[in-house]
Amino acid sequence: MVDTTALESLLREVEQNEGVQEAMLVSLAGTYLAGSFPRGVHVDTFGSMFAVLVGSAETVTAEAKDSLESVVIHSKANKYLIIHAGRKALLVMRLRPSADPLKTKMVVEKYIPRIEEHL
């Protein structure tokens, strides 16, 4: 059973890291689990598209006999970093444009075991 209260608390901790503006968890099927998201977006569509992106990226890397570590989206106003939050979910973070996604990934990976405990 998902402990939404604990996950929300952990995601607020993730958001305290430099460069992270919002953090949310999405199931591998694309269902919103917890966290914050940009104002005005349809959360179900927003979350499911991250799952589709990761699924596509996993197919590409598998075909190349490699493995996926993360997906980064660079937009005009933000960056989005998507990493696996264990076997059941994706951690999606909206980053400031100046943020270093690799550095952010290394810093937030310490939260993954705690997130997994509550999924």
Sequence and secondary structure as in RCSB ss.txt:
>XXXX:A:sequence
MVDTTALESLLREVEQNEGVQEAMLVSLAGTYLAGSFPRGVHVDTFGSMFAVLVGSAETVTAEAKDSLESVVIHS
KANKYLIIHAGRKALLVMRLRPSADPLKTKMVVEKYIPRIEEHL
>XXXX:A:secstr
   HHHHHHHHHHHHTSTTEEEEEEEETTS EEEE   TTS HHHHHHHHHHHHHHHHHHHHHTT     EEEE 
SS EEEEEE SSSEEEEEEE TT  HHHHHHHHGGGHHHHHHT 
